[in-house]
Amino acid sequence: MKTFLASLLLFSLVFPSLLTAQPAASNAARRVVIPAEVLAKLETHTNLTYASYGDRELQLDLFRPKGEPKSLPAIVCIHGGGWFQGNRTSMRPLAQALAAKGFVGVTISYRLSGEKKFPAQIEDCKAAVRWLRANATKYGIDKQSIGVTGLSAGGHLAALLATSGGVKELEGDGGNAKESSAVQACIAMGAQSDLETDRIRTLSGTPSNPHYRPFLGGTLDEIPKVYALASPRHHLDKSDPPLFFMAGEQDDPSTHADEMRGDMEKLGVQTGLKIVPNAPHAFLGRQDGLDMAVSICEQFFKRHLQK
């Protein structure tokens, strides 16, 4: 009996939330659902290979309104996961919801840091954009109007994609080299926009941190030029497209991109910030967070991509 009580006490200290009554999840916090009637109105093209590196192939999924004869702007949706985990299916609800609003919604896979270090991830994102342009006629895409969004690590890659147009070191050899990888608008969600800060220096120097060293190959102090190359803020110039930020209210303030937005305002590049009330870092996993993201994306991308 004493052993049982001791075990119960230890369990309660380690997992206290499991031994207390939990309130029922609110409708807003439940997993997201795209209504069947919305999905029925979409063309769905899955597992389309967009890049090849020897025997290694990368796929994307593409969603488009059925029966729409004209070319539409495309929005690439990039998944998060700290650059070392995750997959494109997590961005499917956002891509489908945007397709229902009159866009071509696209989710992409990319090589994770356990397979290949930076710049492989941004090379894959750029290859996906080039593929969309090369296949624009087939899939009804306006190749002059391609936007990008992403959450967390995907938000970072989206912002980097937006600010690094024309940076040859990040293009890679994923195919369709004659096409441009530039995008015309971006919404970065829960994203790190500056990888050269004291905060990142501390995190990259922490042995247990699973993100920065596996992704970039060392600490900020060890390889500062690599961190600069991977930093969206580092590449800013006045030719960059509109770049908007979203973040959950409960997320770290670094996702607000205050310094980067200040730089953008000085350069005359359109920017802004939307905080999702009472939301965590991964707010797209909640119905209220997804609904707000869809609304913001629809307004933003219609303003900057539709002609």
N, C-alpha and C positions, 0 to 999 in steps of 0.2 A: 504493500500500500504506500509506504514511504517513497519507494522508487517511482510508482505511478504519479504521486503528487509532485515529486521533484521534476519528473519529465513534463508534466502539465505546466508547471511554473516556467520551466525553460521555454517551452513552446509558446506560452503567452507573452514572454518577453521578446522573442524573435518575431512572432507573427501575431501581434496584438489585434490587428484588424479582423483576423479570422475567428476570434473568440468573442467578438462583440456584434450586436445586431447591426446590420447594414441597411440603410434606406434603399428602397427600390430605385433603380435608375430612372431618371426623368426621361421623357420623350426626347428632349434635346440631346441627351448624352448617349442615346442608344446608337448602335451601329447603323451606318448609313444604308439607305434603301433608295434605289432608282425605280420608280413605278414601272410595272410591266408595260403599260400603255405607252410610256416614253420610249422604252427599249424597242418596242414593236415598230416604231417609226424611224429606226436607224439602220443603215447598212453597217455590217460588222465584218471587218477583214482582219483576221488574226494570224499571228506567226509569220509575218512578212519579213524576210531577211533583208536588212538594210546595210549590213557591213560584213565583210569577211576578212579574217586575218589568218591565212593559211586554212587549216581545217576548222578554225573557230568562227562561228557565225553568230550574229546578233539579230534579234527580231524586234519588231514593233507590232502593235495592234492599232487599227485605225477605225474610227467611227464617223459616220457622215449621215446627214438627213436623207432619207429615201426620196427619190424622185426630184431632187433639186438639180435643175439643169445647168445652172451657172457655177463658175468656179468660186470656191469659198476660201476665206482665210483659214489657215491651219494653226493649231495651238499644240505645241509639244509639251507634254506633262511628264516631269521627271521625278521619280520616286526617291524617298529618303532612306535612311538606315545607316547613317554615319560613314558612308562610302564603303562599308564592309559587309553590309547585309541588306535585305529587302529585295523586292522585285516589282515589276511594272504593274502587276495586278492591283496594287494598293492605290494606284492613280486612275484605275478604270472608272470608278463612279464620277470623278471630276471630268474626265475626258468625254464620257457618255452624256453627262449633263450639259457640257458645252456644245457638243454636237447637236443636241436638241435645241440649242439656242441659235443655231445657224452657222456653226463652225465645223471644221474637220478636227476632231479631237484625236490626239495621238499619244499613246503611252510607249515608252521605249525601255528596253533593257540596256545595261551598260556593264562593262567589266568592273567588278568590285576589287577593292584594294588587296584582298587575299589572293586574287589571280594576277593582278597587274597594278603597279603603283601609278600615281599621277605622272604624266598627263593623260593616261589611257582613258579615264572617265570623261574628260571634256572632249577628247578626240572622238569618242563615240557619239557624244551629243552633237558635235559638229557634223559627223558623218550622217547622222539621222536627218539633219536639216538639209544637207546636200541631196540625200536620197529623195526626200519629199519634193524638192525642186526638180530633180531628174524624172520623177514619176508624177509630176503635177497634172499632166493631161489625163493620164489613166485614172487618177483618183479625184479629179475635179477640184484641184487645189489652185488657188491664186498664188503663184510662186513669188510674187512681189509682196505678199502679206503673210508672213509667218511669225507667230508669237511663241513665247515660251513661258512656262511656269513650273514650279516645283516646290516641294516641301522639305525643309531641313537640309540634308546633304544635297537633295535635289534642288532646293532653293538656291543654295550656293552655286551649283552647276548652272542653273538658269541665269543667275546674275553674271557669272563668269562668261557664259555664252553671249550675253547681251553686251558686255563691255570689251570683249576680246576679239571683235571682228577684225580680220586682217592680221592677227598675230600668228605668223607662220609656225612658230614653235608649238602651237596647240592644235594645228589642223589635223595631223595624223595622216594615215594612208588607208582609210576605211572605204575608199571608193568615191566615184563621181567627182573627181578633183576639179573638173571644169565648172562645177556649180559653186555658188557662194554659200558660206555657212552663216552669214549674217542674219540676225533676226531684227524685226521691226518694232517689237514691244515686248516687255517682260514684267511679270509679277513674281517676285521672290518671296516665298513664305517661310517663316521660321528660319531664316538664312543667316549664316555668317558672311558678312560682306567684306571684312578686313581681316586677313590672316597674319598681320604684322603687329598686332597689339600685345600689350603686356599680358592680357588674359590668355591669349593663344600661346604666348611664350611659356606661361605657367603650365597650361594643359599639355602642351607638347613635351614638356620636361617631366611629366608625371608618368612613371613606368607603367602604371595600371590603366592609363587612358587608352581606349581602343581605337581612337579616331585618327589623330594627326600623324603620329609616326608611321603607323601602318599605311596610311594614305599617301604621305609625302616622302617617306623614307628616312626621316630623322627629325630632330628638334628644330625649332625656329633658330636657335643660336648656332646650330650645326650647318644648316642649309638655308640661310636667309633668302638667297636668290630664288630657290624653289618655292618658298612660301610667298614671295612677291609675285612670281609667275602665276600662282594659284589664287591670288587675291583679286576679287573683282574690283575693289577700290583702286588697286595699283594701275589698272588699265584704263581708268576713266579718261575720256576726252570729250570735247564738245560735239563730236559726231555721233555719240552713242544714242541709242533709241530711248524712248520713255521707259523708265524703270521704277516700278511701284513696289512697296513692301507691305507685307501683312505679317502679323505675329499674334499669338495667343497672349492674353493678359497675364497669364501665369508663367510665361516663358522668360528666359533671361533677357534683360534689356539690350544686350548686344545684338539681338535680332531686330532691333528698331533701326539699325543702320544710321544713327544720328550723324556721325561724322561724314559718312559717305554721302548722305542726302545733302549735307551742307556743301560738300564739294560740288555736287551735281547742280545745286542751285546757283552757285557761282559761275559754273560753266554754261548755264542756261539749258540744262537737260531736265526735262520734265520728270518729277518724282513725287512721292507722297507716302503716307503710312496709314494703315488701318489696323487698329487693335481689335481683336475678337474678344468681346467681354467674357470674363470668367472661363476662358478657354486655356487648355494646356498647350504644350509645344506641338503635339500631333493633333491639331484641331480638325483636320480633315477626316478623322475617324469618328467624329460626332456629327449627327444630322444638322444641328444648328451651325456648326463650323463649316460644314460642306455647303449648306444653303447660302451662308454669307459669302463664302469664297466664290460660288457660282455667280451670285449677284454682282460682286465687285469685278470679277473677271469679265462678265458679259458687258458691263458698262465700259470698262477700260479698253478691252480689245475691240469692241465696236467703234469706239472713238478713234483708236489709233490704227486699226487694220482694215475696217470696211471702207469702201470707196463710194 
